[in-house]
């Protein structure tokens, strides 16, 4: 598995979903209706999510499931494809 670093922690991606979960605005609305917290930034790059952004789930052993932006999801998927083609 490929290891990644963000400002806070190094982690190993175990799985990334093949399609986005949903748009951030819809997800935020549902969570806030139940007084639940919402992850407002991409776990990998730290970019603040906009309501019309798609969110993707990445799973890591060290940090569990986290949300990432579409750009980071595409980068990770490409890297995984390159590693698997070796």
VEXKOL-81560 format. One line per 4 residues: number of its first residue (from 1); their letters; for each residue x, y, z of N, C-alpha, C, CB. Coordinates in steps of 0.05 Angstrom, whole numbers, plus 32768, in hexadecimal, padded with zeros to 4 digits. Each point is the difference from the previous one (the first is absolute). Last residue first. Glycine has a CB too. Layout:
N
NUM> A> X Y Z X Y Z X Y Z X Y Z; ...
//
This chain:
86
86> XXXX> 8033 7FC8 7F12 801C 7FF9 8001 8004 7FE2 8001 800A 802A 8017; 7FA2 8009 7FEE 8008 7FF8 7FE5 801D 7FF8 7FFE 7FDE 801E 7FEE; 7FF8 8004 8062 7FF4 7FE6 7FF9 8008 7FF6 7FE5 7FDA 800B 801D; 8041 804C 8001 800C 7FEB 8011 7FF6 7FE4 7FF9 8005 8021 8025
82> XXXX> 7FD3 8029 7FB0 801D 7FFD 7FF7 800D 7FEA 8010 8002 8031 7FF4; 7FA6 7FE6 8025 8001 7FF2 7FE7 801C 7FFC 7FF6 7FD4 8015 7FF5; 8020 801E 8058 7FFA 7FE4 8006 8001 7FF0 7FE6 7FE4 800D 8028; 8026 804F 7FD1 8018 7FF4 800C 7FFB 7FE3 8006 800C 802C 8014
78> XXXX> 7FAB 8006 7FCC 8015 7FFD 7FEB 8019 7FF3 800B 7FEE 8028 7FE9; 7FCD 7FED 8053 7FF8 7FEA 7FEF 8014 7FFB 7FEA 7FD0 800B 8009; 803D 803F 8030 8005 7FE7 800E 7FF8 7FE8 7FEF 7FF7 8017 802C; 7FF7 803F 7FB2 801D 7FFC 8003 8006 7FE5 800D 8007 8032 8003
74> XXXX> 7F9F 7FEA 7FF8 800A 7FF9 7FE5 801E 7FFA 8001 7FDC 801C 7FEB; 7FFB 8003 8063 7FF6 7FE5 7FFA 800C 7FF7 7FE5 7FD5 8008 801B; 803A 8051 8000 8011 7FED 800F 7FF8 7FE3 7FFA 8006 8023 8024; 7FC4 8020 7FB6 801C 8002 7FF5 8012 7FEC 800E 7FF8 8031 7FF5
70> XXXX> 7FB0 7FDA 802B 8001 7FF1 7FE7 801C 8000 7FF4 7FD0 800B 7FF8; 8028 7FFF 8072 7FF4 800E 7FE9 8004 7FEF 7FE7 8009 802D 8016; 7FED 7FA7 804E 8013 800F 7FF0 7FF2 800C 7FE8 8025 7FE1 800E; 7FC8 7FED 805C 7FF7 800C 7FE7 8017 800E 7FF2 7FD2 8005 8013
66> XXXX> 8031 7FA1 8031 8002 801D 7FFE 7FF6 800A 7FE5 8027 8000 8020; 7FE2 7FA2 8028 7FF4 800C 7FE8 8002 801F 8002 7FE1 7FD8 7FFA; 8068 7FF4 803E 7FE5 7FF8 7FFA 7FF6 800D 7FE6 7FF7 7FFA 8031; 8064 800C 7FF8 7FEC 8015 8006 7FE3 7FF9 7FFA 8024 801F 7FF6
62> XXXX> 802B 7FA4 8000 8008 8013 8016 7FE9 8013 8008 802F 7FFC 7FF0; 7FCA 7FC6 7FC6 8002 7FF1 8019 8004 8013 8018 8013 7FD8 7FE7; 7FB8 8049 7FC2 801B 7FFA 8008 8000 7FF2 801A 8011 8028 7FE7; 7FAB 7FFB 7FC0 8003 7FF1 8019 801D 7FFB 8005 7FD3 7FEA 7FF9
58> XXXX> 7FE9 8060 7FD0 8019 7FF0 7FFF 8003 7FF3 801B 8016 8020 7FDE; 7F97 8014 7FE3 800A 7FF3 8019 8019 7FF1 7FFB 7FD1 7FFC 8011; 7FFD 8060 7FC0 8009 7FE4 7FFD 8009 7FF6 801B 800E 8008 7FCF; 7FB1 804F 8006 8013 7FF5 8014 8004 7FE2 7FFB 7FF1 8023 8022
54> XXXX> 7FF2 803B 7FA1 7FFC 7FE3 8006 8013 7FF8 8015 7FEF 7FF6 7FD1; 7FED 8071 8020 8015 7FED 7FFD 7FF6 7FE4 8006 8022 8022 800D; 7FAD 8033 7FFC 7FFC 7FF1 7FE8 8017 7FED 7FFA 7FE6 8026 7FEF; 8019 8014 8060 7FE7 7FF0 7FFF 7FFC 7FEF 7FE7 7FEC 8023 801C
50> XXXX> 8077 7FF2 8005 7FEA 8012 7FF8 7FE7 7FEE 7FFE 801E 8021 7FE7; 8044 7FD2 8053 7FEB 7FF7 7FEE 7FEC 8016 7FFB 8006 7FD1 8011; 8065 803B 8009 7FE5 8002 800B 7FEB 7FF7 7FEA 800E 8026 801F; 805A 7FB6 7FE8 7FEF 8014 7FF3 7FE4 7FFF 800C 801B 7FFB 7FD6
46> XXXX> 8033 7FCA 8040 7FF7 8016 8012 7FEE 8015 7FF3 802A 7FF8 8018; 8002 7FB0 7FC9 800C 801A 7FF8 7FF8 8017 8012 8001 7FEF 7FD2; 7FE2 7FB4 8042 801B 7FFE 7FF3 800D 801C 7FFB 7FF1 7FD5 7FEB; 7FB5 801F 803A 8014 7FF4 8013 801C 8001 7FF4 7FDC 7FE2 8012
42> XXXX> 7FD5 8066 7FD8 800B 7FE7 7FF6 8016 7FF5 8012 7FF6 800F 7FD1; 7FBB 802F 8058 8018 8002 7FEF 8009 7FE4 7FF7 800E 802A 8018; 7FA8 7FE6 8025 7FFD 8017 7FED 8018 8002 7FED 7FE6 8017 8023; 7FDE 7F9F 801D 801C 8005 7FF8 7FFF 8015 7FE9 800F 7FD1 800D
38> XXXX> 7FA6 8024 8042 8005 7FFD 7FE4 801E 8006 7FFB 7FD0 800C 7FF4; 7FE7 7FD6 8064 8016 800F 7FF5 8003 7FFA 7FE2 8016 8002 802D; 7F8A 7FF8 8005 8018 7FF0 7FFE 8016 8012 7FF3 7FE6 7FD5 7FFC; 7FB6 8037 8019 8014 800C 8012 801A 7FF0 8000 7FDC 8012 801C
34> XXXX> 7FD6 7FE0 7FAA 8003 7FEF 8018 8015 8009 8013 7FF1 7FDA 7FE3; 7FFD 8055 7FCC 7FE5 7FFA 800A 8000 7FF0 8019 7FEF 8002 7FD2; 8061 800E 7FFD 7FF9 8016 8012 7FE4 7FFD 800B 801E 801D 7FE7; 8003 7FA4 7FD9 800E 7FFE 801A 7FF7 8016 8014 8027 7FEC 7FE7
30> XXXX> 7FB6 8016 7FC1 7FF6 7FE9 800F 800E 7FFE 801B 7FF7 7FE8 7FD5; 8027 805B 7FF0 7FE4 8005 8008 7FF5 7FE9 8011 7FF9 801B 7FD7; 805D 7FDD 8001 8000 8013 8017 7FE4 8004 800A 8029 8017 7FED; 7FE1 7FB6 7FC5 800A 7FF1 8017 7FFF 8012 8019 801E 7FE5 7FE2
26> XXXX> 7FCC 8042 7FCC 7FEB 7FED 8008 8009 7FF1 8019 7FF2 7FFB 7FD0; 804D 8040 800A 7FE9 800F 800A 7FEA 7FED 800A 800B 8025 7FE1; 8043 7FB6 7FF4 8004 800A 801B 7FE8 800E 800C 8030 8004 7FF4; 7FC5 7FAF 7FC1 800A 801C 8001 8001 8009 801D 7FEC 8009 7FD2
22> XXXX> 8023 7F8F 801B 7FEB 8013 7FFB 800C 801C 8000 7FDC 7FE2 8015; 8058 7FCA 7FE3 7FEA 7FFA 8013 7FE8 8011 7FFA 8022 7FF3 8023; 8026 7FF1 7F8F 7FFC 8012 8017 7FE8 7FF9 8011 8015 8024 7FE5; 8021 7F8E 7FE9 7FEF 8017 7FF8 7FFD 8012 8018 7FE7 7FE4 7FDF
18> XXXX> 804E 7FCE 8028 8003 8005 7FE3 7FEF 8017 7FF6 8009 7FD0 7FFB; 8029 8022 8069 7FE8 7FF9 7FF2 8002 8008 7FE3 7FE5 8005 802A; 806E 7FDD 8012 7FF3 8019 7FF8 7FE7 7FF8 7FF1 802B 801B 7FFE; 8023 7FB6 804B 7FEA 7FFE 7FEC 7FF6 801C 7FFA 7FF3 7FD2 8010
14> XXXX> 805B 801E 8025 7FF8 7FE4 7FFD 7FEB 7FFE 7FEA 800B 7FF7 8030; 8048 8052 7FED 7FE5 7FFC 7FF4 7FFB 7FE3 7FFC 8003 802D 7FE9; 803D 8006 8061 8000 7FED 7FEA 7FE4 7FFC 7FF5 8029 7FE8 8013; 800F 806D 8025 7FEC 7FEB 8000 8002 7FEF 7FE7 7FE2 801D 801C
10> XXXX> 8049 803B 8028 8005 7FEE 7FEA 7FED 7FE9 8002 8031 800D 7FFE; 7FC2 805C 8028 8004 7FE4 8005 8008 7FF1 7FE6 7FE0 8002 8027; 8010 8061 7FE4 7FFD 7FF6 801B 800A 7FE3 8003 7FDB 801E 8005; 8022 8017 7FA8 800E 8010 8013 8002 7FF2 801B 7FF0 802A 7FE8
6> XXXX> 8006 7F93 7FCE 7FF5 801B 7FFF 800E 800F 8016 7FD2 7FF1 7FEE; 8044 7FB2 7FD5 8004 8011 8017 7FEF 8019 7FFB 802F 7FEE 8009; 7FD6 7FA3 7FD4 7FFC 801C 7FFA 8006 8010 801A 7FDE 7FF7 7FDB; 8033 7F9F 7FF4 7FFD 8011 8017 8000 801D 7FF8 8018 7FDE 801C
2> XX> 7FCC 7FBF 7FB2 800E 8019 7FFF 7FFC 8010 8019 7FFC 8001 7FCE; 8003 7F91 8028 7FEF 8018 8000 8011 8019 8000 7FDC 7FE7 8018
//
